[in-house]
């Protein structure tokens, strides 16, 4: 069954690329014609007009709307891992934060939204902890979910899901283009996508000489310090970051964030350890200072060459998720490799 799913997911991903191109061409040709109906995460979603009161559940979805200049259409946000994207502090301060983590269904409804965007199906999906999409739609509120969390990914098992096809930034560009189309700001969407692509190209060129020489493990967090950490599987955003820079991921799992023992990680001897930095404090190891202390004192981790040689890179945890900030992750890792001289 897995091979059949993976094959169908590849077809969907290819279709996504074609749709993204088609959206771009249509955006150049005309403004949005309402009612607009889109297929989003397997559901038909219809917009009668450009939304005027949007609630965004997920930091990346919120930041995309900010970057599209749509903050004046936003009446609430929720689910934050770290600080808002640089330069948007004042904008963010003027949009009500419903919750740092999971908002309530009633709290979202209280803002009287005419659109709910969701970064993860974990929050608004078939088993959503906030609600199912149908609960909003019964009230005439369309739900738009980030394609990065459903295309080529199976969330039916709960948790972070299993990604059967590799994440690429095309899924984020797809989201940007569709949100721009929903709000009828296509030119802004095209410019944003072009800027992000240019930044990625510049980061790749910076350490092109390191291609194939380095390996890494991405450590997001740990539920407890004395158990196996959550590290990045091969198909998620960290996998994309590493492939973009020619760096090998020592973790081969298709799970988004599998738990892998430090003994296994140490045997793979990654050149770099990339540690997630976040404001969230759900687990002790969410704190970057706790991560550094662990790496320096744990009997196994402290002996790893990456630790002994100081090749531990801090990265904003948002960049480790399939988000608009993944480009920042590419830039941060390229800068760290260049500064360390590992690309020579």
VOVEXDO-124474 format. One record per residue (C-alpha): residue in one letter; x, y, z; residue number from 1. Coordinates in Angstrom, 1 decimal, decimal comma. Layout:
// residues N
+------+--------+--------+--------+-----+
| code |      x |      y |      z | pos |
+------+--------+--------+--------+-----+
|    A |      X |      Y |      Z | NUM |
...
+------+--------+--------+--------+-----+
//
This chain:
// residues 344
+------+--------+--------+--------+-----+
| code |      x |      y |      z | pos |
+------+--------+--------+--------+-----+
|    X |    0,0 |    0,0 |    0,0 |   1 |
|    X |    2,8 |    2,4 |    0,8 |   2 |
|    X |    4,3 |    2,1 |   -2,7 |   3 |
|    X |    0,9 |    2,8 |   -4,3 |   4 |
|    X |    0,5 |    5,9 |   -2,0 |   5 |
|    X |    3,9 |    7,1 |   -2,8 |   6 |
|    X |    3,3 |    6,8 |   -6,5 |   7 |
|    X |    0,0 |    8,7 |   -6,3 |   8 |
|    X |    1,7 |   11,3 |   -4,1 |   9 |
|    X |    4,3 |   11,9 |   -6,8 |  10 |
|    X |    1,6 |   12,4 |   -9,3 |  11 |
|    X |   -0,1 |   14,9 |   -7,1 |  12 |
|    X |    3,1 |   16,7 |   -6,5 |  13 |
|    X |    3,7 |   17,0 |  -10,2 |  14 |
|    X |    0,2 |   18,3 |  -10,6 |  15 |
|    X |    1,0 |   20,8 |   -8,0 |  16 |
|    X |    3,9 |   22,2 |  -10,0 |  17 |
|    X |    1,7 |   22,4 |  -13,1 |  18 |
|    X |   -1,0 |   24,1 |  -11,2 |  19 |
|    X |    1,5 |   26,6 |   -9,7 |  20 |
|    X |    2,6 |   27,5 |  -13,2 |  21 |
|    X |   -0,9 |   27,8 |  -14,4 |  22 |
|    X |   -1,8 |   30,0 |  -11,5 |  23 |
|    X |    1,1 |   32,2 |  -12,3 |  24 |
|    X |    0,1 |   32,6 |  -15,9 |  25 |
|    X |   -3,5 |   33,3 |  -15,0 |  26 |
|    X |   -2,4 |   35,8 |  -12,4 |  27 |
|    X |   -0,6 |   37,7 |  -15,1 |  28 |
|    X |   -3,7 |   37,6 |  -17,4 |  29 |
|    X |   -6,5 |   38,8 |  -15,2 |  30 |
|    X |   -7,6 |   39,6 |  -11,7 |  31 |
|    X |   -9,5 |   37,1 |   -9,6 |  32 |
|    X |  -13,0 |   36,3 |  -10,8 |  33 |
|    X |  -15,4 |   35,5 |   -8,0 |  34 |
|    X |  -16,8 |   33,1 |   -6,9 |  35 |
|    X |  -13,5 |   31,4 |   -6,9 |  36 |
|    X |  -13,3 |   27,6 |   -6,3 |  37 |
|    X |  -10,1 |   25,9 |   -5,5 |  38 |
|    X |   -9,2 |   22,3 |   -4,7 |  39 |
|    X |   -7,3 |   22,4 |   -1,3 |  40 |
|    X |   -6,1 |   19,3 |    0,5 |  41 |
|    X |   -8,7 |   17,1 |   -1,3 |  42 |
|    X |  -11,6 |   19,5 |   -0,6 |  43 |
|    X |  -13,4 |   22,0 |   -2,8 |  44 |
|    X |  -13,3 |   25,5 |   -1,2 |  45 |
|    X |  -15,3 |   28,4 |   -2,6 |  46 |
|    X |  -14,7 |   32,1 |   -2,0 |  47 |
|    X |  -17,5 |   34,4 |   -2,9 |  48 |
|    X |  -15,3 |   37,5 |   -2,5 |  49 |
|    X |  -11,9 |   38,6 |   -1,3 |  50 |
|    X |  -11,8 |   37,9 |    2,5 |  51 |
|    X |  -12,0 |   40,8 |    4,9 |  52 |
|    X |  -11,7 |   39,1 |    8,3 |  53 |
|    X |   -9,1 |   36,3 |    8,2 |  54 |
|    X |   -7,9 |   34,2 |   11,2 |  55 |
|    X |   -4,6 |   32,4 |   10,6 |  56 |
|    X |   -3,8 |   29,3 |   12,7 |  57 |
|    X |   -0,1 |   28,7 |   12,2 |  58 |
|    X |    2,9 |   31,1 |   12,2 |  59 |
|    X |    3,9 |   30,4 |    8,6 |  60 |
|    X |    0,5 |   31,0 |    7,2 |  61 |
|    X |    0,3 |   34,3 |    9,2 |  62 |
|    X |    3,7 |   35,4 |    7,9 |  63 |
|    X |    2,7 |   34,7 |    4,3 |  64 |
|    X |   -0,3 |   36,9 |    4,8 |  65 |
|    X |    1,9 |   39,7 |    6,3 |  66 |
|    X |    4,4 |   39,5 |    3,5 |  67 |
|    X |    1,5 |   39,8 |    1,0 |  68 |
|    X |    0,5 |   43,0 |    2,7 |  69 |
|    X |   -2,8 |   41,6 |    4,0 |  70 |
|    X |   -2,4 |   42,3 |    7,7 |  71 |
|    X |   -5,3 |   44,8 |    7,5 |  72 |
|    X |   -7,5 |   41,9 |    6,6 |  73 |
|    X |   -6,5 |   39,8 |    9,6 |  74 |
|    X |   -8,5 |   39,6 |   12,9 |  75 |
|    X |   -6,6 |   36,9 |   14,7 |  76 |
|    X |   -3,6 |   34,5 |   14,7 |  77 |
|    X |   -2,5 |   31,5 |   16,8 |  78 |
|    X |    0,2 |   28,8 |   17,0 |  79 |
|    X |    3,5 |   30,6 |   17,4 |  80 |
|    X |    6,9 |   28,9 |   17,7 |  81 |
|    X |    9,2 |   32,0 |   17,7 |  82 |
|    X |    9,4 |   35,7 |   17,0 |  83 |
|    X |    7,6 |   37,1 |   14,0 |  84 |
|    X |    9,6 |   37,4 |   10,7 |  85 |
|    X |   12,1 |   40,3 |   11,0 |  86 |
|    X |   10,6 |   43,7 |   10,1 |  87 |
|    X |    7,0 |   42,8 |   10,9 |  88 |
|    X |    7,1 |   43,3 |   14,7 |  89 |
|    X |    4,8 |   46,3 |   14,6 |  90 |
|    X |    2,4 |   44,7 |   12,1 |  91 |
|    X |    2,2 |   41,6 |   14,3 |  92 |
|    X |    1,6 |   43,6 |   17,5 |  93 |
|    X |   -1,6 |   45,0 |   15,9 |  94 |
|    X |   -3,1 |   41,6 |   15,1 |  95 |
|    X |   -4,8 |   39,9 |   18,0 |  96 |
|    X |   -3,1 |   36,7 |   19,1 |  97 |
|    X |   -5,8 |   34,2 |   20,1 |  98 |
|    X |   -3,3 |   31,7 |   21,6 |  99 |
|    X |    0,4 |   31,0 |   21,5 | 100 |
|    X |   -0,5 |   27,3 |   20,9 | 101 |
|    X |   -3,9 |   25,8 |   20,0 | 102 |
|    X |   -6,8 |   28,2 |   20,0 | 103 |
|    X |  -10,3 |   27,1 |   20,8 | 104 |
|    X |  -13,0 |   26,7 |   18,1 | 105 |
|    X |  -15,1 |   29,2 |   20,0 | 106 |
|    X |  -12,2 |   31,6 |   20,2 | 107 |
|    X |  -11,8 |   31,6 |   16,5 | 108 |
|    X |  -15,5 |   32,0 |   15,8 | 109 |
|    X |  -15,6 |   35,0 |   18,2 | 110 |
|    X |  -13,5 |   36,9 |   15,7 | 111 |
|    X |  -16,2 |   36,5 |   13,1 | 112 |
|    X |  -13,8 |   35,4 |   10,3 | 113 |
|    X |  -14,7 |   35,0 |    6,7 | 114 |
|    X |  -11,6 |   32,9 |    6,1 | 115 |
|    X |   -9,6 |   30,5 |    8,3 | 116 |
|    X |   -6,1 |   29,5 |    7,2 | 117 |
|    X |   -4,3 |   26,5 |    8,8 | 118 |
|    X |   -0,7 |   25,6 |    8,6 | 119 |
|    X |   -1,3 |   22,1 |    9,9 | 120 |
|    X |   -4,1 |   19,6 |    9,5 | 121 |
|    X |   -3,3 |   18,7 |   13,1 | 122 |
|    X |   -5,1 |   21,9 |   14,0 | 123 |
|    X |   -7,9 |   22,1 |   11,4 | 124 |
|    X |   -8,3 |   18,8 |    9,6 | 125 |
|    X |  -10,0 |   15,4 |    9,7 | 126 |
|    X |   -9,0 |   15,0 |   13,3 | 127 |
|    X |   -8,2 |   18,6 |   14,0 | 128 |
|    X |   -7,6 |   19,6 |   17,7 | 129 |
|    X |   -9,3 |   23,0 |   17,0 | 130 |
|    X |  -12,0 |   21,8 |   14,6 | 131 |
|    X |  -12,7 |   19,9 |   11,4 | 132 |
|    X |  -13,0 |   22,0 |    8,2 | 133 |
|    X |  -16,6 |   21,0 |    8,0 | 134 |
|    X |  -17,4 |   22,7 |   11,3 | 135 |
|    X |  -16,3 |   26,0 |    9,9 | 136 |
|    X |  -17,9 |   25,5 |    6,5 | 137 |
|    X |  -21,2 |   24,7 |    8,1 | 138 |
|    X |  -21,1 |   28,3 |    9,3 | 139 |
|    X |  -20,2 |   29,6 |    5,9 | 140 |
|    X |  -16,5 |   30,1 |    6,7 | 141 |
|    X |  -14,1 |   28,6 |    4,1 | 142 |
|    X |  -10,9 |   26,9 |    5,4 | 143 |
|    X |   -7,6 |   27,0 |    3,4 | 144 |
|    X |   -4,8 |   24,6 |    4,5 | 145 |
|    X |   -1,2 |   24,9 |    3,5 | 146 |
|    X |   -0,5 |   22,4 |    0,7 | 147 |
|    X |    2,8 |   21,6 |    2,3 | 148 |
|    X |    1,0 |   19,7 |    5,1 | 149 |
|    X |   -1,1 |   17,5 |    2,8 | 150 |
|    X |    0,4 |   17,0 |   -0,6 | 151 |
|    X |    2,6 |   13,9 |   -0,5 | 152 |
|    X |    2,0 |   13,5 |    3,2 | 153 |
|    X |   -0,2 |   11,2 |    5,3 | 154 |
|    X |   -1,5 |   12,7 |    8,5 | 155 |
|    X |   -4,0 |    9,9 |    9,3 | 156 |
|    X |   -1,7 |    8,4 |   12,0 | 157 |
|    X |   -1,7 |   11,5 |   14,1 | 158 |
|    X |    1,4 |   13,3 |   15,4 | 159 |
|    X |    3,6 |   15,0 |   12,8 | 160 |
|    X |    2,6 |   12,6 |   10,0 | 161 |
|    X |    4,6 |   10,7 |    7,4 | 162 |
|    X |    5,9 |   12,5 |    4,3 | 163 |
|    X |    6,0 |   10,0 |    1,4 | 164 |
|    X |    7,4 |   12,5 |   -1,1 | 165 |
|    X |   10,1 |   15,1 |   -0,6 | 166 |
|    X |    9,1 |   18,6 |    0,4 | 167 |
|    X |   10,1 |   21,3 |   -1,9 | 168 |
|    X |    9,6 |   25,1 |   -1,8 | 169 |
|    X |    7,2 |   24,7 |   -4,7 | 170 |
|    X |    4,6 |   23,8 |   -2,1 | 171 |
|    X |    5,1 |   27,1 |   -0,3 | 172 |
|    X |    5,1 |   29,0 |   -3,6 | 173 |
|    X |    1,8 |   27,2 |   -4,4 | 174 |
|    X |    0,4 |   28,5 |   -1,1 | 175 |
|    X |    1,6 |   32,0 |   -1,7 | 176 |
|    X |    0,1 |   32,0 |   -5,2 | 177 |
|    X |   -3,2 |   30,7 |   -4,1 | 178 |
|    X |   -3,6 |   33,0 |   -1,2 | 179 |
|    X |   -2,6 |   35,9 |   -3,4 | 180 |
|    X |   -5,4 |   34,8 |   -5,8 | 181 |
|    X |   -7,9 |   34,4 |   -3,0 | 182 |
|    X |   -7,3 |   38,0 |   -1,9 | 183 |
|    X |   -6,8 |   39,3 |   -5,5 | 184 |
|    X |   -3,2 |   40,5 |   -4,9 | 185 |
|    X |   -1,5 |   38,4 |   -7,6 | 186 |
|    X |    1,3 |   40,8 |   -8,4 | 187 |
|    X |    2,4 |   40,8 |   -4,7 | 188 |
|    X |    2,4 |   37,0 |   -4,8 | 189 |
|    X |    4,6 |   36,8 |   -7,9 | 190 |
|    X |    7,1 |   39,3 |   -6,4 | 191 |
|    X |    7,3 |   37,4 |   -3,2 | 192 |
|    X |    8,0 |   34,1 |   -4,9 | 193 |
|    X |   10,6 |   35,7 |   -7,1 | 194 |
|    X |   12,4 |   37,2 |   -4,1 | 195 |
|    X |   12,5 |   33,9 |   -2,2 | 196 |
|    X |   13,9 |   32,0 |   -5,3 | 197 |
|    X |   16,6 |   34,6 |   -5,7 | 198 |
|    X |   17,6 |   34,3 |   -2,0 | 199 |
|    X |   17,9 |   30,5 |   -2,3 | 200 |
|    X |   20,0 |   30,8 |   -5,4 | 201 |
|    X |   22,4 |   33,2 |   -3,7 | 202 |
|    X |   22,8 |   30,9 |   -0,6 | 203 |
|    X |   23,5 |   27,9 |   -2,8 | 204 |
|    X |   26,3 |   29,8 |   -4,7 | 205 |
|    X |   27,9 |   30,8 |   -1,4 | 206 |
|    X |   29,0 |   27,3 |   -0,5 | 207 |
|    X |   28,8 |   25,4 |   -3,8 | 208 |
|    X |   32,3 |   24,1 |   -3,2 | 209 |
|    X |   31,0 |   22,0 |   -0,2 | 210 |
|    X |   28,6 |   19,9 |   -2,4 | 211 |
|    X |   28,8 |   16,3 |   -1,3 | 212 |
|    X |   31,5 |   16,8 |    1,4 | 213 |
|    X |   29,3 |   17,4 |    4,5 | 214 |
|    X |   26,6 |   15,7 |    6,5 | 215 |
|    X |   24,2 |   16,9 |    9,2 | 216 |
|    X |   21,5 |   16,0 |   11,7 | 217 |
|    X |   18,7 |   18,5 |   12,6 | 218 |
|    X |   17,6 |   18,3 |   16,2 | 219 |
|    X |   14,3 |   20,0 |   16,8 | 220 |
|    X |   13,6 |   19,0 |   20,4 | 221 |
|    X |   13,2 |   16,2 |   22,9 | 222 |
|    X |   10,2 |   15,3 |   25,0 | 223 |
|    X |   12,7 |   14,4 |   27,8 | 224 |
|    X |   16,5 |   14,8 |   27,8 | 225 |
|    X |   17,0 |   11,2 |   28,8 | 226 |
|    X |   15,1 |    9,8 |   25,8 | 227 |
|    X |   15,7 |    9,8 |   22,1 | 228 |
|    X |   15,5 |   13,2 |   20,5 | 229 |
|    X |   13,2 |   14,4 |   17,7 | 230 |
|    X |   15,4 |   14,7 |   14,6 | 231 |
|    X |   14,5 |   15,5 |   11,0 | 232 |
|    X |   13,6 |   12,8 |    8,5 | 233 |
|    X |   14,7 |   12,9 |    4,9 | 234 |
|    X |   11,6 |   14,2 |    3,3 | 235 |
|    X |   10,7 |   17,3 |    5,3 | 236 |
|    X |   12,0 |   20,9 |    5,2 | 237 |
|    X |   15,4 |   20,1 |    6,7 | 238 |
|    X |   15,9 |   17,5 |    4,0 | 239 |
|    X |   15,2 |   20,2 |    1,4 | 240 |
|    X |   17,6 |   22,6 |    3,1 | 241 |
|    X |   20,3 |   19,9 |    3,1 | 242 |
|    X |   19,7 |   18,9 |   -0,5 | 243 |
|    X |   19,8 |   22,5 |   -1,6 | 244 |
|    X |   23,2 |   22,9 |   -0,1 | 245 |
|    X |   24,6 |   19,5 |   -1,1 | 246 |
|    X |   24,7 |   18,3 |    2,6 | 247 |
|    X |   23,8 |   14,6 |    3,4 | 248 |
|    X |   21,1 |   13,9 |    6,0 | 249 |
|    X |   22,3 |   11,1 |    8,3 | 250 |
|    X |   18,6 |   10,2 |    9,1 | 251 |
|    X |   16,9 |    8,2 |    6,4 | 252 |
|    X |   13,4 |    8,0 |    7,9 | 253 |
|    X |   10,3 |    9,1 |    6,0 | 254 |
|    X |    8,7 |   10,3 |    9,3 | 255 |
|    X |    8,6 |   14,0 |    9,6 | 256 |
|    X |   10,3 |   14,0 |   13,0 | 257 |
|    X |   11,3 |   10,5 |   14,1 | 258 |
|    X |   13,0 |    9,8 |   17,4 | 259 |
|    X |   16,5 |    8,5 |   17,0 | 260 |
|    X |   19,0 |    7,6 |   19,8 | 261 |
|    X |   22,2 |    9,5 |   20,3 | 262 |
|    X |   24,2 |    6,4 |   20,0 | 263 |
|    X |   22,8 |    5,9 |   16,4 | 264 |
|    X |   23,4 |    9,5 |   15,6 | 265 |
|    X |   27,0 |    9,4 |   17,0 | 266 |
|    X |   27,8 |    6,3 |   14,8 | 267 |
|    X |   26,8 |    8,2 |   11,7 | 268 |
|    X |   29,2 |   11,0 |   12,8 | 269 |
|    X |   27,5 |   14,1 |   11,2 | 270 |
|    X |   29,8 |   17,0 |   10,3 | 271 |
|    X |   27,2 |   19,4 |   11,7 | 272 |
|    X |   24,5 |   19,4 |   14,3 | 273 |
|    X |   21,7 |   21,9 |   13,6 | 274 |
|    X |   19,8 |   22,7 |   16,8 | 275 |
|    X |   16,3 |   24,3 |   16,8 | 276 |
|    X |   15,9 |   27,6 |   18,6 | 277 |
|    X |   12,4 |   28,6 |   19,6 | 278 |
|    X |   10,4 |   30,5 |   22,2 | 279 |
|    X |    8,0 |   27,5 |   22,7 | 280 |
|    X |    8,6 |   25,7 |   26,0 | 281 |
|    X |    6,5 |   22,6 |   25,6 | 282 |
|    X |    9,6 |   20,3 |   26,3 | 283 |
|    X |   12,8 |   21,1 |   28,3 | 284 |
|    X |   14,9 |   20,8 |   25,1 | 285 |
|    X |   12,9 |   23,5 |   23,4 | 286 |
|    X |   15,3 |   25,8 |   25,1 | 287 |
|    X |   18,5 |   26,2 |   23,0 | 288 |
|    X |   20,6 |   26,7 |   26,2 | 289 |
|    X |   19,4 |   23,3 |   27,4 | 290 |
|    X |   20,4 |   21,7 |   24,1 | 291 |
|    X |   23,9 |   23,2 |   24,3 | 292 |
|    X |   24,3 |   22,0 |   27,9 | 293 |
|    X |   23,2 |   18,5 |   27,0 | 294 |
|    X |   25,6 |   18,3 |   24,0 | 295 |
|    X |   28,4 |   19,4 |   26,2 | 296 |
|    X |   27,7 |   16,9 |   29,1 | 297 |
|    X |   26,0 |   13,8 |   27,7 | 298 |
|    X |   28,5 |   10,9 |   27,7 | 299 |
|    X |   27,7 |   10,0 |   24,1 | 300 |
|    X |   26,8 |   13,3 |   22,5 | 301 |
|    X |   29,8 |   15,2 |   24,0 | 302 |
|    X |   32,2 |   12,9 |   22,2 | 303 |
|    X |   30,8 |   13,5 |   18,7 | 304 |
|    X |   33,3 |   15,4 |   16,5 | 305 |
|    X |   30,7 |   18,0 |   15,6 | 306 |
|    X |   30,3 |   18,9 |   19,3 | 307 |
|    X |   34,1 |   18,8 |   20,1 | 308 |
|    X |   34,9 |   20,9 |   17,1 | 309 |
|    X |   32,2 |   23,4 |   17,7 | 310 |
|    X |   30,1 |   22,6 |   14,6 | 311 |
|    X |   26,7 |   23,1 |   16,3 | 312 |
|    X |   24,5 |   25,5 |   14,3 | 313 |
|    X |   21,6 |   27,3 |   15,8 | 314 |
|    X |   18,6 |   27,7 |   13,5 | 315 |
|    X |   15,1 |   29,2 |   14,1 | 316 |
|    X |   12,8 |   26,3 |   14,5 | 317 |
|    X |   10,3 |   27,8 |   12,0 | 318 |
|    X |   12,9 |   27,3 |    9,3 | 319 |
|    X |   12,8 |   23,5 |   10,2 | 320 |
|    X |    9,2 |   23,3 |    9,3 | 321 |
|    X |    7,9 |   23,4 |    5,8 | 322 |
|    X |    7,3 |   27,2 |    5,9 | 323 |
|    X |    8,2 |   30,4 |    4,2 | 324 |
|    X |   11,1 |   30,6 |    6,7 | 325 |
|    X |   12,7 |   27,5 |    5,1 | 326 |
|    X |   14,6 |   29,9 |    2,9 | 327 |
|    X |   16,0 |   31,5 |    6,0 | 328 |
|    X |   17,2 |   28,1 |    7,1 | 329 |
|    X |   19,1 |   27,6 |    3,8 | 330 |
|    X |   20,7 |   31,0 |    4,3 | 331 |
|    X |   21,6 |   30,4 |    8,0 | 332 |
|    X |   23,2 |   27,0 |    7,3 | 333 |
|    X |   25,1 |   28,3 |    4,3 | 334 |
|    X |   26,5 |   31,2 |    6,4 | 335 |
|    X |   27,5 |   28,8 |    9,2 | 336 |
|    X |   29,3 |   26,5 |    6,8 | 337 |
|    X |   31,1 |   29,4 |    5,1 | 338 |
|    X |   32,1 |   30,9 |    8,5 | 339 |
|    X |   33,4 |   27,5 |    9,7 | 340 |
|    X |   35,5 |   27,0 |    6,6 | 341 |
|    X |   34,0 |   23,5 |    6,1 | 342 |
|    X |   33,3 |   24,4 |    2,5 | 343 |
|    X |   37,0 |   24,6 |    1,7 | 344 |
+------+--------+--------+--------+-----+
//
